[in-house]
Amino acid sequence: MSDLKLLTDRLIENKKTEVQDKINEAEAEKEQLLAESAKNLAEEKAKQISLIDSRLARKFEQDKHTLQINKRNQLLSEKQKVLTVVFNEAEEQMNQWTELEFQQFLLSVLKQHKDSDSIELIVGQESVNKVTNDWIDKIAKEVVNVQLSAETISKKNGFILKKSGIQYNYLFDELVKDIKGQLVSSVSKQLFD
């Protein structure tokens, strides 16, 4: 019976060792799985942080560009307002010309057409009082054969010359509009640089 007990004890001891080995293997496998999971989790965390950082950086750059564009647009809008005021003031100054200033301008324009046979002068309604038939006869006709039309241009300052069926527009609002396209760049440089 002692052999049987010894045999049983050995079998139990072998089984305990076997079970303990399996437990140790399971523990080692568990530790390995935990280490791998921790490593994978750390990698995923780093990847998510990097993804969030790149999204935030992209969003920051977009917001920065949007602000720069808005700032530029606002600046351009303000510059456009200033340029509009400058050209409006130029037109207003022309509208306020004295009779003498208006006549000097008209005479300089007529001199450009001195080779013409005949010119009809149509004055804007707002400039009618600045040119008389007397002035035309005494001064302007020395330069070119010009006739003052009875017709006027409603609510306008300046004049139109008709020559050989062609009209030359010297109405002040049109002159400023025409010159604006040519001068906007240089006026902008003078005002804003």
Backbone hydrogen bonds in HBPLUS format (Angstrom, degrees):
<---DONOR---> <-ACCEPTOR-->    atom                        ^
c    i                          cat <-CA-CA->   ^        H-A-AA   ^      H-
h    n   atom  resd res      DA  || num        DHA   H-A  angle D-A-AA Bond
n    s   type  num  typ     dist DA aas  dist angle  dist       angle   num
A0005-LYS N   A0001-MET O   2.83 MM   4  6.14 156.9  1.88 150.4 156.9     1
A0006-LEU N   A0002-SER O   2.82 MM   4  5.92 155.1  1.88 138.0 145.4     2
A0007-LEU N   A0003-ASP O   2.71 MM   4  5.86 156.1  1.77 145.4 152.5     3
A0008-THR N   A0004-LEU O   2.81 MM   4  5.94 156.2  1.87 144.8 151.8     4
A0009-ASP N   A0005-LYS O   2.75 MM   4  5.92 160.3  1.79 148.3 154.4     5
A0010-ARG N   A0006-LEU O   2.87 MM   4  6.04 153.2  1.94 142.9 150.4     6
A0011-LEU N   A0007-LEU O   2.89 MM   4  6.10 157.9  1.93 145.9 152.2     7
A0012-ILE N   A0008-THR O   2.81 MM   4  6.00 160.6  1.85 151.4 157.2     8
A0013-GLU N   A0009-ASP O   2.75 MM   4  5.91 155.7  1.81 143.0 150.7     9
A0014-ASN N   A0010-ARG O   2.73 MM   4  5.95 158.1  1.78 149.9 155.7    10
A0015-LYS N   A0011-LEU O   2.80 MM   4  6.00 157.3  1.85 146.0 152.9    11
A0016-LYS N   A0012-ILE O   2.74 MM   4  5.98 157.1  1.79 149.1 156.1    12
A0017-THR N   A0013-GLU O   2.89 MM   4  6.10 158.3  1.94 147.2 153.0    13
A0018-GLU N   A0014-ASN O   2.73 MM   4  5.94 158.5  1.78 147.2 154.1    14
A0019-VAL N   A0015-LYS O   2.70 MM   4  5.88 165.2  1.72 153.9 158.0    15
A0020-GLN N   A0016-LYS O   2.71 MM   4  5.85 157.0  1.76 145.5 153.1    16
A0021-ASP N   A0017-THR O   2.74 MM   4  5.95 150.8  1.82 146.0 154.2    17
A0022-LYS N   A0018-GLU O   2.93 MM   4  6.24 156.4  1.98 147.0 153.4    18
A0023-ILE N   A0019-VAL O   2.79 MM   4  6.07 153.3  1.86 148.0 156.4    19
A0024-ASN N   A0020-GLN O   2.79 MM   4  6.00 158.4  1.84 146.7 152.8    20
A0025-GLU N   A0021-ASP O   2.77 MM   4  6.02 154.4  1.83 147.0 154.6    21
A0026-ALA N   A0022-LYS O   2.79 MM   4  5.97 160.5  1.82 146.9 152.6    22
A0027-GLU N   A0023-ILE O   2.76 MM   4  5.99 155.0  1.82 148.8 156.4    23
A0028-ALA N   A0024-ASN O   2.80 MM   4  6.03 156.3  1.86 145.3 151.9    24
A0029-GLU N   A0025-GLU O   2.74 MM   4  5.98 158.2  1.78 150.7 157.5    25
A0030-LYS N   A0026-ALA O   2.72 MM   4  5.88 153.2  1.79 144.3 152.7    26
A0031-GLU N   A0027-GLU O   2.84 MM   4  6.08 157.4  1.89 147.4 153.3    27
A0032-GLN N   A0028-ALA O   2.86 MM   4  6.09 155.9  1.92 145.6 152.6    28
A0033-LEU N   A0029-GLU O   2.79 MM   4  6.04 162.1  1.83 151.5 156.3    29
A0034-LEU N   A0030-LYS O   2.83 MM   4  6.01 157.8  1.87 149.4 156.0    30
A0035-ALA N   A0031-GLU O   2.85 MM   4  6.02 155.5  1.91 145.2 152.2    31
A0036-GLU N   A0032-GLN O   2.82 MM   4  6.09 160.5  1.86 151.5 157.1    32
A0037-SER N   A0033-LEU O   2.76 MM   4  5.92 160.6  1.80 147.5 153.8    33
A0038-ALA N   A0034-LEU O   2.82 MM   4  5.97 157.3  1.87 145.6 152.2    34
A0039-LYS N   A0035-ALA O   2.86 MM   4  6.05 155.5  1.92 144.6 151.9    35
A0040-ASN N   A0036-GLU O   2.75 MM   4  6.02 165.9  1.77 155.2 158.9    36
A0041-LEU N   A0037-SER O   2.78 MM   4  5.87 156.9  1.83 146.5 153.8    37
A0042-ALA N   A0038-ALA O   2.87 MM   4  6.03 154.7  1.94 144.3 151.1    38
A0043-GLU N   A0039-LYS O   2.86 MM   4  6.15 156.8  1.92 149.8 156.7    39
A0044-GLU N   A0040-ASN O   2.82 MM   4  6.03 162.5  1.85 150.2 155.2    40
A0045-LYS N   A0041-LEU O   2.82 MM   4  5.98 155.2  1.88 145.0 152.5    41
A0046-ALA N   A0042-ALA O   2.89 MM   4  6.09 161.1  1.93 147.0 152.0    42
A0047-LYS N   A0043-GLU O   2.85 MM   4  6.09 155.8  1.90 148.7 155.8    43
A0048-GLN N   A0044-GLU O   2.84 MM   4  6.06 160.5  1.87 150.5 155.5    44
A0049-ILE N   A0045-LYS O   2.86 MM   4  6.08 160.5  1.90 151.5 157.3    45
A0050-SER N   A0046-ALA O   2.90 MM   4  6.06 158.5  1.95 145.7 151.9    46
A0051-LEU N   A0047-LYS O   2.84 MM   4  6.07 155.2  1.90 147.0 154.4    47
A0052-ILE N   A0048-GLN O   2.80 MM   4  6.02 162.2  1.83 151.4 156.1    48
A0053-ASP N   A0049-ILE O   2.78 MM   4  5.98 160.1  1.82 148.8 155.1    49
A0054-SER N   A0050-SER O   2.86 MM   4  6.09 158.2  1.91 148.4 154.0    50
A0055-ARG N   A0051-LEU O   2.92 MM   4  6.15 156.3  1.98 147.3 154.2    51
A0056-LEU N   A0052-ILE O   2.81 MM   4  6.02 163.9  1.83 153.9 158.6    52
A0057-ALA N   A0053-ASP O   2.80 MM   4  5.99 154.6  1.86 146.2 154.0    53
A0058-ARG N   A0054-SER O   2.86 MM   4  6.03 158.8  1.90 145.7 151.4    54
A0059-LYS N   A0055-ARG O   2.82 MM   4  6.02 164.5  1.85 152.7 157.4    55
A0060-PHE N   A0056-LEU O   2.77 MM   4  5.91 155.8  1.82 145.9 153.2    56
A0061-GLU N   A0057-ALA O   2.92 MM   4  6.16 160.0  1.96 148.0 152.9    57
A0062-GLN N   A0058-ARG O   2.87 MM   4  6.14 159.9  1.91 151.6 157.5    58
A0063-ASP N   A0059-LYS O   2.85 MM   4  6.05 166.2  1.87 152.4 156.3    59
A0064-LYS N   A0060-PHE O   2.80 MM   4  5.98 154.3  1.86 147.7 155.8    60
A0065-HIS N   A0061-GLU O   2.86 MM   4  6.08 160.9  1.90 150.5 154.9    61
A0066-THR N   A0062-GLN O   2.84 MM   4  6.05 157.9  1.88 150.8 157.7    62
A0067-LEU N   A0063-ASP O   2.88 MM   4  6.10 158.7  1.93 147.4 152.9    63
A0068-GLN N   A0064-LYS O   2.93 MM   4  6.20 156.4  1.99 146.0 152.9    64
A0069-ILE N   A0065-HIS O   2.83 MM   4  6.06 159.1  1.88 151.6 157.0    65
A0070-ASN N   A0066-THR O   2.85 MM   4  6.05 164.0  1.87 151.2 156.0    66
A0071-LYS N   A0067-LEU O   2.81 MM   4  5.96 156.6  1.86 148.0 154.9    67
A0072-ARG N   A0068-GLN O   2.87 MM   4  6.04 159.9  1.91 145.9 151.6    68
A0073-ASN N   A0069-ILE O   2.80 MM   4  6.01 163.0  1.82 153.0 158.0    69
A0074-GLN N   A0070-ASN O   2.87 MM   4  6.01 155.7  1.93 144.6 151.5    70
A0075-LEU N   A0071-LYS O   2.88 MM   4  6.09 158.1  1.93 147.9 154.3    71
A0076-LEU N   A0072-ARG O   2.81 MM   4  6.06 161.1  1.84 152.0 157.4    72
A0077-SER N   A0073-ASN O   2.85 MM   4  6.02 153.4  1.92 143.8 151.5    73
A0078-GLU N   A0074-GLN O   2.93 MM   4  6.21 157.1  1.99 147.9 153.6    74
A0079-LYS N   A0075-LEU O   2.86 MM   4  6.12 158.6  1.90 150.9 157.3    75
A0080-GLN N   A0076-LEU O   2.81 MM   4  5.99 155.5  1.87 147.1 154.2    76
A0081-LYS N   A0077-SER O   2.97 MM   4  6.24 151.3  2.05 144.1 151.7    77
A0082-VAL N   A0078-GLU O   2.98 MM   4  6.28 158.2  2.03 148.6 154.2    78
A0083-LEU N   A0079-LYS O   2.84 MM   4  6.12 161.9  1.87 153.5 158.6    79
A0084-THR N   A0080-GLN O   2.88 MM   4  6.07 156.1  1.94 146.5 153.3    80
A0085-VAL N   A0081-LYS O   2.95 MM   4  6.22 156.9  2.01 147.3 153.4    81
A0086-VAL N   A0082-VAL O   2.89 MM   4  6.18 158.7  1.93 151.1 157.2    82
A0087-PHE N   A0083-LEU O   2.94 MM   4  6.20 168.0  1.95 155.9 157.8    83
A0088-ASN N   A0084-THR O   2.84 MM   4  5.96 153.6  1.91 146.9 155.4    84
A0089-GLU N   A0085-VAL O   2.82 MM   4  5.98 154.1  1.88 148.9 155.9    85
A0090-ALA N   A0086-VAL O   2.95 MM   4  6.24 147.1  2.06 142.1 151.6    86
A0091-GLU N   A0087-PHE O   3.00 MM   4  6.27 160.4  2.04 146.7 151.0    87
A0092-GLU N   A0088-ASN O   2.86 MM   4  6.10 156.9  1.92 145.8 152.9    88
A0093-GLN N   A0089-GLU O   2.82 MM   4  6.04 153.0  1.90 146.8 153.6    89
A0094-MET N   A0090-ALA O   3.04 MM   4  6.35 154.5  2.10 145.7 152.5    90
A0095-ASN N   A0091-GLU O   2.84 MM   4  6.16 153.4  1.91 148.5 156.8    91
A0096-GLN N   A0092-GLU O   3.01 MM   4  6.23 130.0  2.26 138.6 151.4    92
A0096-GLN N   A0093-GLN O   3.14 MM   3  5.04 133.2  2.37  92.5 105.4    93
A0097-TRP N   A0094-MET O   3.12 MM   3  5.24 165.7  2.14 108.8 112.1    94
A0102-PHE N   A0098-THR O   2.97 MM   4  6.15 167.1  1.98 155.6 159.1    95
A0103-GLN N   A0099-GLU O   2.92 MM   4  6.08 161.1  1.95 148.5 154.1    96
A0104-GLN N   A0100-LEU O   2.89 MM   4  6.11 153.6  1.96 150.4 157.6    97
A0105-PHE N   A0101-GLU O   3.03 MM   4  6.27 158.4  2.07 147.7 153.2    98
A0106-LEU N   A0102-PHE O   2.90 MM   4  6.16 167.4  1.91 154.8 158.3    99
A0107-LEU N   A0103-GLN O   2.84 MM   4  5.95 159.4  1.88 146.7 152.6   100
A0108-SER N   A0104-GLN O   2.97 MM   4  6.20 155.1  2.04 144.8 151.2   101
A0109-VAL N   A0105-PHE O   3.03 MM   4  6.35 150.4  2.12 149.8 158.1   102
A0110-LEU N   A0106-LEU O   2.85 MM   4  6.12 161.4  1.89 152.9 158.6   103
A0111-LYS N   A0107-LEU O   2.95 MM   4  6.16 149.1  2.05 147.0 154.7   104
A0112-GLN N   A0109-VAL O   2.99 MM   3  5.28 135.3  2.19 103.3 115.8   105
A0113-HIS N   A0110-LEU O   2.89 MM   3  5.17 148.0  1.99 106.7 117.0   106
A0114-LYS N   A0111-LYS O   3.41 MM   3  4.99 159.3  2.46 105.6 102.8   107
A0116-SER N   A0113-HIS O   3.02 MM   3  5.69 162.2  2.06 126.7 128.8   108
A0119-ILE N   A0145-ASN O   2.86 MM  26  6.24 144.3  1.99 153.6 164.0   109
A0147-GLN N   A0119-ILE O   2.80 MM  28  6.24 153.2  1.87 159.6 168.8   110
A0120-GLU N   A0162-LYS O   2.88 MM  42  4.96 166.4  1.90 144.9 149.4   111
A0162-LYS N   A0120-GLU O   2.82 MM  42  4.96 161.3  1.86 147.0 152.9   112
A0121-LEU N   A0147-GLN O   2.75 MM  26  5.91 168.8  1.76 164.6 164.5   113
A0149-SER N   A0121-LEU O   2.82 MM  28  5.67 174.7  1.83 154.4 155.2   114
A0122-ILE N   A0160-ILE O   2.88 MM  38  5.15 177.0  1.88 163.7 164.2   115
A0160-ILE N   A0122-ILE O   2.77 MM  38  5.15 154.0  1.84 150.0 159.0   116
A0153-ILE N   A0123-VAL O   3.12 MM  30  6.35 147.1  2.24 129.4 136.5   117
A0124-GLY N   A0158-GLY O   2.85 MM  34  5.28 168.5  1.86 145.5 141.5   118
A0127-SER N   A0124-GLY O   2.85 MM   3  5.24 153.4  1.92 114.4 123.3   119
A0125-GLN N   A0153-ILE O   2.71 MM  28  5.34 170.5  1.72 144.7 141.2   120
A0126-GLU N   A0156-LYS O   2.84 MM  30  5.50 152.4  1.92 147.4 151.5   121
A0130-LYS N   A0127-SER O   2.92 MM   3  5.47 164.0  1.94 123.1 127.3   122
A0131-VAL N   A0128-VAL O   3.47 MM   3  6.02 173.1  2.47 116.8 118.6   123
A0136-ILE N   A0132-THR O   3.01 MM   4  6.33 162.3  2.04 150.6 155.8   124
A0137-ASP N   A0133-ASN O   2.85 MM   4  6.07 164.7  1.87 151.4 155.0   125
A0138-LYS N   A0134-ASP O   2.94 MM   4  6.12 158.8  1.99 150.7 156.5   126
A0139-ILE N   A0135-TRP O   2.82 MM   4  5.54 163.4  1.85 149.3 155.0   127
A0140-ALA N   A0135-TRP O   3.36 MM   5  6.73 154.0  2.43 139.4 146.3   128
A0141-LYS N   A0136-ILE O   2.89 MM   5  5.94 150.0  1.98 169.9 168.3   129
A0142-GLU N   A0139-ILE O   3.13 MM   3  5.63 152.0  2.21 111.1 119.5   130
A0143-VAL N   A0140-ALA O   2.91 MM   3  5.48 152.0  1.99 115.6 123.9   131
A0144-VAL N   A0140-ALA O   3.13 MM   4  6.45 164.6  2.16 156.5 160.1   132
A0172-PHE N   A0157-ASN O   2.89 MM  15  5.76 155.6  1.95 135.4 143.6   133
A0159-PHE N   A0170-TYR O   3.40 MM  11  5.12 159.6  2.44  92.7  97.5   134
A0170-TYR N   A0159-PHE O   2.79 MM  11  5.12 144.1  1.91 156.1 166.7   135
A0161-LEU N   A0168-TYR O   2.93 MM   7  5.02 162.0  1.96 142.8 147.0   136
A0168-TYR N   A0161-LEU O   2.71 MM   7  5.02 160.1  1.75 152.3 159.2   137
A0163-LYS N   A0166-ILE O   2.83 MM   3  5.26 165.1  1.85 153.5 157.7   138
A0166-ILE N   A0163-LYS O   2.90 MM   3  5.26 162.7  1.93 118.0 123.2   139
A0174-GLU N   A0171-LEU O   3.02 MM   3  5.40 120.1  2.39 107.3 122.1   140
A0175-LEU N   A0171-LEU O   2.85 MM   4  6.11 157.5  1.90 158.0 165.6   141
A0176-VAL N   A0172-PHE O   2.94 MM   4  6.14 166.7  1.96 154.8 157.3   142
A0177-LYS N   A0173-ASP O   3.04 MM   4  6.15 155.5  2.10 136.8 144.1   143
A0178-ASP N   A0174-GLU O   2.82 MM   4  6.02 160.9  1.86 151.1 155.9   144
A0179-ILE N   A0175-LEU O   2.90 MM   4  6.07 166.5  1.92 152.9 156.8   145
A0180-LYS N   A0176-VAL O   2.82 MM   4  5.76 138.9  1.99 142.9 153.9   146
A0182-GLN N   A0179-ILE O   3.04 MM   3  5.15 122.0  2.39  97.5 112.5   147
A0183-LEU N   A0179-ILE O   2.82 MM   4  5.98 151.1  1.90 156.5 165.5   148
A0184-VAL N   A0180-LYS O   2.87 MM   4  5.50 138.0  2.05 152.8 156.5   149
A0187-VAL N   A0183-LEU O   2.82 MM   4  5.90 171.3  1.83 173.8 176.8   150
A0188-SER N   A0184-VAL O   2.91 MM   4  5.86 153.9  1.98 139.0 146.8   151
A0189-LYS N   A0185-SER O   3.03 MM   4  6.31 155.1  2.09 145.6 152.1   152
A0190-GLN N   A0186-SER O   3.01 MM   4  6.26 159.6  2.05 147.0 152.2   153
A0191-LEU N   A0187-VAL O   2.87 MM   4  6.07 152.4  1.95 150.0 157.9   154
A0192-PHE N   A0188-SER O   2.80 MM   4  5.72 164.0  1.83 154.9 159.1   155
A0193-ASP N   A0189-LYS O   3.05 MM   4  5.18 144.2  2.19 133.3 136.0   156
